[in-house]
Amino acid sequence: MAAPLSDTSLSPLKTIAVVGLGTMGTGITEVLARAGREVVGIDISEAAAAQCVAALEHSTAHAVERGRLTERERADALARVRTCTDLTAAADADLVVEVAPESYETKQQIFRELDGIVRPGAILATGTNALSVTRLAADSAHPERVIGLHFFNPAQAMRLVEIVSSVLTAPQAVQAVTDLALELGKEPVAVGDRPGFVADGLLFGYLNQAAAMYEGRYASREDIDAAMRLGCGLPMGPLALLDLIGVDTARTVLEAMYAESRDRLHAPAPILKQLSEAGLTGRKAGRGFYTYEAPGSGTVVRDALTPPSGDVLGPGRPVRSVGVAGSGTMASGIAEVFAKAGYEVVLAARSAEKARAARARIGKSLSRSVDKGRLTAEDAARTLDLITATGSLDDFTDVDLAVEAVAEDLAVKQQLFAALDKVCKPGAILATTTSSLPVVVCARATSRPHEVIGMHFFNPAPAMKLVEVVRTVLTADDVHATVREVCVRIRKHAVDCGDRAGFIVNALLFPYLNNAVKMVQEHYASLDDIDAAMKLGGGYPMGPFELLDVVGLDVSLAIERVLHREFRDPGLAPAPLLEHLVAAGCLGRKTGRGFREHARR
C-alpha cells in the first residue's frame, strides 16, 4: 500500500476544484462558495461552464429575494468562483471533487490526469453513487487519497453527504472531508464501498420495483406516484423521481448494484432500458415516464397516457348509510371519516360494550379536532350523532355499503363476509380493508362475489388521504364506480389496483424496509445512519427503522411473508434479523422494544 497522506492534508480544505459542471457539480459549487471556499469549476464544455455561472447567478439572486443571502454575501460568493475547461486549473486545490458522468473510463481518465497535476497533499473525491470507489482508487497513483463524497440533488438543499472509504483510503482524508461536510452544514454519514451506498442502495431498488409495476400494467403511473406520496408521505412519487434523476442514470446505478448483489430486485426493469435507448431519459430530455413542457422543465403536460378528466366510470349505486364492522383504531377512524362526510354509520363490534368504547374513541377524536380549530363543536356533535354503536351485525340490514375492519386474519374475514352476505340487503356492497390478504377469497365466502371490493384505508384514517380501491376479477363495474364516487365524497384520493399481495403501497414499501434490515444485519451501516440517510437524502418523513417500530415488527414480518409467498422472489424473503426480533417478542413501540428501546405506553 502507498504511504499515508502527509500532514499537509490535515490543513483546512480552502481551495476546492469541482470537475463536471452539470446540475450536481453546479450545486456543489454553490454550496462551497457560499461557505467561504475558493472554487475552481472545471468542465471540458465551455457551454457547461457558462451555464454553471448563469445558474449560480440565478440561484443566488433567488436566495437574496428569499432573505437567505445579503447582496454583499451573494457578490462575495460569486467572486470566489472561477470556471475553466482545463484540468490543470486544479493544480493548487486542496480537494478535487469529481462529478463527471457515471463511467469508469471517464472517471479513471480524470483521476489519472489529476495524479500528474495536483499537489501531494491534495485529496481526490469522487461523487459517484454507483461505481466502486475502490476500483477508482486502485487505478490512481495515490489510492490513499481517493475517497467518495456523495452529495444529493439538489446539493444546496439536501443535508446528507455520504463519505465513502475504500480499504485504501487514509484516515486523514476521511477526517478532513468529514470536517468539511460539517462546516458546510451537512450531515455526513460514513459508509463502506458498495454500489448505491446507503440511501441510493435502498432507494433504487424501490424505484426499480415501481418501474416494473408500471411496466406490468398493474397500476397507472399517476396512481403509483399518488399512492406513495399520500400513503407514505414521500415528497415525490417513484416514477416522477426516476424522471428527475434520469432514467439512464437509474439504469446505470441498478446495473452496478445488480452486478454485485445478483438480487433480482436490482436487475433493471426492461422499461428502463427501452426508455434510455429511445432517448426518453426524463426531465432533461422532456420526456420519460411523463411528458414535460420542455427539456429541463419540471412541468408535466398531458400526453396520450394521461387519464381523461371527469367521471368516465359509468353510473354507480346510491349510498346513504354505511356499516363498519370492527372496534379497533382503524374501524373507529373509518367510521369517523364516513360520518364527517354526512353518511349514517352503523358501527358494529363483537359486543355492545366494545362498540360503545369505539364510539367514545371517535368522540375524543372529534373533540381534539374542535380544540385544534379544525371542526366546530356543532359539527362534531352532528357527526357523532350520525354514528350508531351496536354489538350485532344484524343492524346492517339497511346499509348500502358494509366495510369490514377486523383482524388481518383470512379465516376471521371469511367468516365475517359469510355473515355479512346473510345480513346485508341485496345490492349492498361489501368492502374489506385488508392490506395484504386476497380480496377474492373474501368475495368467494359470499353468494355475491361481484359485489365485493377492497377499500384499503391508511392509518390514521381521518388524516391519511389515500384509499387503495382493489378490484378482483369478479368485481362488477358499477360496484367499482360506486366506491370511487364514495371516495370523492369522503375526500379521499382513490387509486385503482388489482387484487395481488401488497397492492401498490405495501408491495413497494416493505421490500425497501426489508432491505434496510439486511444492511444492518450485514453490518454495513448502523440504524441511526440508515434512518438519517433516508430522511436527509431521500426526504422520507421517517427512517425505515423508525417506521418499522411504529408499524410493528410482527405486522411487517407478516406482510413480507405474504409478498414472498406470492411473488416467489428470493430477494423478498424476510431478513432473518427481523424474524429473530419477532420471535424474541421485540415488536416495536407497542412492546417497548423493537429495533430500538421505547418507553412503554
N, C-alpha and C positions, 0 to 999 in steps of 0.2 A: 504494500500500500504506500502511496506517496506520503511525504512528510506533512504534518499538520500545518494549518494556516499559521502565518506569522502573527505576532501580537498586533500588527497594524490593523488586522481585521476586526479588532475589538473597538477601534475608534468609531465615533458616530458615522452613520451612513448619510453623509451630507449631499453628495452628488450622485444622482441615480440616472442611469440610461434605461429607457424603455424601448425595446426593439419590437416593432409591429404596432402600427397606429390605427388599427381598426377600432371598433366600438369599445372593446375591453382595454386596449392599450391607451386609448384616449381617456377613458375613465380613470385608469390607474395614474396617468399623468396628472390629471386634475387633482386627485387625492393627494399626491405627493407635493405638488406645487402649493396647494392651499395649506399644507402642513409645514411649509418653510423649506422644502428641499429644492435644490437646483436640479432641474430635469432636462435631460437631452433626449428628445423624441426622435427615433430613427426608423425610417421606412424606405424601402427601395423605390417606392412610388412617390413622386413629387406631389401628385394629386392627393394621395392619402395624407401626406404631411400637411398640405394646405387645408384639407378638410378637418384635420385634427385641430389646427389653430382656430378655424372658424367655429368648430363645435365648442372649444374651450371658451371662446369669447361669448358665445350664446349662452352656454351653461352658467358661466359666472355672472353674466348680466341678469339672468333669471334669479340667481341666488341673491343678488343685490335687491331686486324687486321684492323678494320674499323676506328681506331683512336678515338673511343668513350671512351676508358679507357686507362690508362697507365698500364704498368706491375705492378707497385707498388700499384696502386688503385685496380687492379684485385686481387693481393695477399692479400691486406687488407680486401677486401670484402669477399673472400673465408674464411679467418681466422675468420670472425665474424659469421660464420655458423657452427652449430653442429647439428647432427641428432641423433635421438634415437627412440626406439619403445615403450616407457613408458610415459603415460600422466603425471606422477609425475615430469617430467622434466620441466613442465610449472609452477612449484611452485613459481618461482621468477619473472615471467613475469608480465609486466605492462599491456600488452594486449595479449589476445589469439585470433587468427583468425582461425576459423574452416571452412575448405573447404572439408568436408567429402562428400560421396555420398548423393544425394538428397532423403533422407529418414528420416521421423520424428523419427522413432525408433532409427536409428543410431545417429542422431544429439542430440536427447534428452538424450541418454545414455552418450554421450560425455559431455554434459553440466552438467548432474547430478554428474558425476565423477569429473569434474573440480570444482564444488562447494566445494568439500572437499579437494581440492588441492591448488587452487590459494589464494593469499593474499586478504584481504578485499577490498583493493582499486583497484584491477585489473578489467579491462573491458573485457567482453566476446563478441566477434563479430562473427556472422555467415555470411558466404559467399554465402548463398542460393540465388538463383534467382527465386525460385518457391514456397518455403514454407513460412508459416506465421511466421514472426519474433515474433509476439505477442504470438502465441501458444508456441514457443520455450522458450520465456521469462517466460511465466506463469508457466512452468514446472520447472523453475530454482529456487533455494533457494533465489536468489537475482535478481529478474527481472529488477530492476532499472539499473543494469549494463550490460544488454544484448542489443545489437544493431546489425543492419545489415550493413555489409561492403562489397558491391558487386563490385568486380573488373571485368574487361572484358578481354577476351582472345585475343591475348597474353598480359599478365599483364605488361610486360616490355614496350610494345609499345602503348597500348591503354591508353588514358589520363583520361577517365571518371571513376569516382568512385561514385556509388550511396550509400548514407548514409541513412539508413532506421531506423526510430524511431518507436517504438510501443508507445501506450498510457502509458506504464510503464517506458519508458526509461528516465533516469535522464538527465537534460540539460548538466551537466558537462561531461557526457560520449559523448554526441553529439559533444560538443565543442572540447574535446580532440581528438576525431577521425577525426573531420574536420580539425583541425590544422595539424594532422599527414598527411592527404591526401595532403594538400597544401605543406608541407615540402617534400613530395615525388615527387613533380612536377605534381601532378594530379589535375583534375578539379572536386571538389566534388559537387554533386547535392543532396540536401536534399529532400527526398520523404517519403510519408506515406507508411504504411504496407499493400500492396495488391499484389497478385501473379504477377510476371513479372515486378513489379515496373514501371518505365517509359520506358526505352529502350526495354527490353525484352517484356514488355506488348504490345508494338506496333510491335516489330519485329516478335514475334512468331505467331501472328495472320496472318501476311503476309506470313510467311514460311508455315503455315498450309494450306492456300489457294493455294499456289504454289504446294504443295504436292497433294492436291485434284485435281487441274487442270491436273497434270501429270497422276494421277490415272484414271481420266476420259478420258484419251487418247485425250485430246483436242490439245495438242502440245507435241513434244518430250522434253525430259529432256534438251537436248542441246539447243533447240530453246527457252525454257523458261528461261534458265540461260543467254543465249546470249541477249535475249530481255531486261532483267532487267539490265544487265551490260551496254549495249550500249544505251538503251533507257532512263535509269535513271542515268547513271554514277556511278552505285554501284560497289564496289571493287570485289564483288563475286556474282554469281547467287544464288538464294534461295535454289536449290536442292544441289548444291555443299556446301553451307553453312550448311545445315542440316547434311550433311556427316561430316563436320568439327566439328560441335557442338556435334554430336552424335544423331542418330535417337531416341535412347531410352531416352536420356536427354530431347530432344524436346518434346517427348510424355509426360514425367513426368511434364514438365512445363505447357503444354497445359491442361493436366488433372487438375492441380491445378487452372489454370485460369478459366476453364470451371466450376469447382465446385463452384466458387464464382460468375461468371458473368452469367452463363447459356446462354451465347451467342453462337449460333450455329457456329459462325466463330471460336470459341475457342475449339469446340469439335474436338479432334484429328482425322485427316483423317484416315480411316481404314488402309491405306497402311503403316502408321507409326507403328501401332500395328503388322501388318504382318511382316514387316522387323525386328522390335525389337525382336519378339518372334522367328524369324528364326536365330537370332544372326547376322543379317546383319545391324550392327549399325553405319556404316560409315567408315571413315578412320581408326579408331582404330581397326576395325575388318578386314580391307582390302576390304570391300565391303558394299555398302549401295545403294544409288541411282545409284552410279557409281562403277566401279571396279578399285581397286588400285594395284599398283605394289607389295605391301606387306602390312601387318598390320602396321599401323602407318605412312605409306607413303602418301604423297600428290600427287604423280604422277599417273594420270589416265591412264589406259590401255584399249585397245579395248576389248569389250565383245559382246555378242550376240545382244545387243540393240544399239550398235554403228552404226550410219548411214554409208552406204557404201561410199567409196570415188569416186569422179568423177561424171560425168553427167549421171544420170540414169532416167531422166525425159522424155526422148524422144525428138524428133525434135520440134523446135518452129517455129515461123514465122519471116520473115525478118523485122527488124525495122530500118528505115533510118531517118525518121522525126517524131517529137513528137509535139503534140499540148498541150498547158497548158491553161486551162480556169480559169481566175481569175486575180486579180491585187493586192492582198494583200501581206503581208510578206511571207506567205507560197508559194503562186503561184510564186512570184519572185524568191524565193530560189530554188524551184524545177526547174524552167526554167534555172537558172544558173547551177544547177547540170547537167542537160542533155546537155547543150551547152558545158560545160567543157569536157564532155565525147565525144564530136565530133558530136553530133546529131544536125540536123537542127531543130530549135524550132520556132513554131508559138505561140506567147503569145497573147491571146485574152481576152479583157476586155469588160465591158459594153459600153465603149466609146473609141475612138481613143486616147483621151487625157489621160484617166486612163491607157491605155496600154503603152503610151509613158512614163508616170511617172513611171510605173513599170519597164520598160526597163532602165530608168535613174537610178533607185534604184540599179539595177543589176550592172550598170556601176560603181557606187560608191563602191559597194561591191568588185568588181574586182580590183578597184584602191587600196582599203585597202589591198587586198592580195598582190598586187605589192609592196606597201610600206613596208609590213612585210616580203618581200622576198620569199613568197610562190608561186609567179607566175611572169613570165617575162611580160614586157609591151607588147611584141609581142603576147604572148599567151592570154593576157587579151583582146587585140584588136580583135584577131581572134575569141575568144569566143563570144564577143559582136556582132560581125558581123554575127554569126550564128542565132541570135535571131531577128525575125521579129515581130514587135508590130502591133496589129490590133484591131479595135473596133467591129469586126464581127466574129461570128463562121463560117461564110461562107468560111473563109480562111483555115478551117480544112479539106477541101475536099480531100487533098492528104496525110494527116498524117497517119502513120501506128499505132500510139498509141496516144490516147487522154486522158489527165489526168485532171480531174476537181479538183480545189482547191478553191471553193467558200464557202459561209457561211454555218455553220453547222446547216442547216435547211432542213429537209427532203423534204418539198414541193418545195423549191428552187432547190434542187438537182434533184428531179424527173423531174421538168420542163426542166432543163439543159440536162439531159440524153435523154429526148424525142427529144430535139433539135439536140443533137449530133448524135442520131440514124438516123436522116434525112440527116444530112450534111456529115457525115463521109462515106468513101467508104466501100463497102463490104469487110469483112476481117479485118478491123481496130479494134483494141482492145480498149475498153472504160474502164477507171480506175477511181475510186473515192478515194480521200484521207481522207475520213471520219475517225474520231477517235472513234465514238460511235454509229453511225446510221447503220441500217441493209443494207448491200450491196445488198442483193437480191431484196429489194424494189426498189432500183435504177435500177437494172437489168430488173425488170418487167415493167419499164417505156419505155423499148425499144422493138424492134422486134427481138433482138439478145441477149437474156439474157445469152447465153452460152459464149458470148464474153466480158462479164463484170466481173471485178475483183476489189478487193481492193488493193491499194498501200498506206499504211499509213506511210508517212514520218514524221519525228520528227523535231521540230523547235529548232534552225535554220537548215534548210535542208542542206545547204552546209557543215555544221560542223558535224551534227549528222550522225552516220554511219548506223543506223538501219532503215530497212523498213519492216513493217509487211505486208506480202502478204496474202490477205484474199480471200479464195475460197468460193464461195457459192455452194449449192448443184447442181447448174446448170452450173457452170464454166467448160469449155472444158479443157481437159488435155493439149492441145498444147498452149492454152492461158496462163495457169499456167506456163508451161515450158518457154514460151517466156518472161514473166515478170521476172522469176527467172534469165534468161540469161541477161536481160536488167539490173537488179540489179548488176550483176557481172561487167558489162561494166561501169556502173556509180560509181563503187567502193563502193557499199553499201552492208551491211550484211543483207540478206533476211532471215526472219523466217516465217514459214508457220503456219497459224492458221485458224480456222473455223469462220464462219460468226455469231458471237454472241457478245453481248454488251461488249465493253471494249477491245476485242481481248485479247492479253496477258498483255501488259504493264498497260493499264489503269484499267483492271479488278483486277490487283494486287496492283497497286499504290493507287487508290482512296479510297478503304476501309481503307487502312493504314492512309491516310490523314484524313479521316472522324473520325477514332478512336482517332487521336491526338486532333481533335476539341472536342470530347466528354470528353477527360481528362481535358481540360481547362474548359469546361462547368460545369464539376463536381467539380471544384476547387481542383483537385488532384495535379496538377503541373502547373507552370507558362509557358507562351510562351517561355521565354528565356531558362528555364531549359529543356523543351522538345526539343527545337531546339539543344541545346548543347548536350543533351543525345544522339540524333540520329547522330549527326556529330562526336562526340568524342567516343561514344560507339559502333556505327554501321558503322562508316566510310562513312556515307552519305555525298555527296557534299554539300547539303543544308538541313537545318532542315525543318520539314513539314510546318511550318507557313511561313518561307521564301519562300518555293516553292508555297504554296497556293497564296500568294500575287503576285508572278511572273506570275503564270498561269492565275490568275483572279478568284475571288470567284464565280462569276456568271458562268464561264465556268466549274469550279469544281462542283458546285451545279448541273448544267445540266447533267454532266456525272454521278454523283452519283444518280440522279433521274432515269436515263436510266438503270443503274445497278440494282437499287432497283426494278424497274418495270419489268425487265426481269427475275431476279432470285428470286424475291418474298421473300427474306430472311429479316426478321425484323432487323437483325444486319447491313444490308446495308442501312437502312433508313437514309437520310441525317440528320446530327446533327442539332437540332433547332437553335443553335447559328450561324451556317453557313447560314441558311435561313434568320435569323433576320438581319445579316450583309448585305446580298444581298438586302433584302427589304429596308434597310436604304441607299442603294447606295454606301456602302463601299465595293468596288470591288477589292481592291488591289492597286498595284503601278499605274495602269492606271488612277485611280481616286484620288490618293494621300493618300488614307486611306483604309486599309483592316483590318488585324489583328494588323498591326502596322501603324504608321504615316509615310508617304513618301513625299519627295519633289516632287512637281508636275513637270512633264517634259514639 
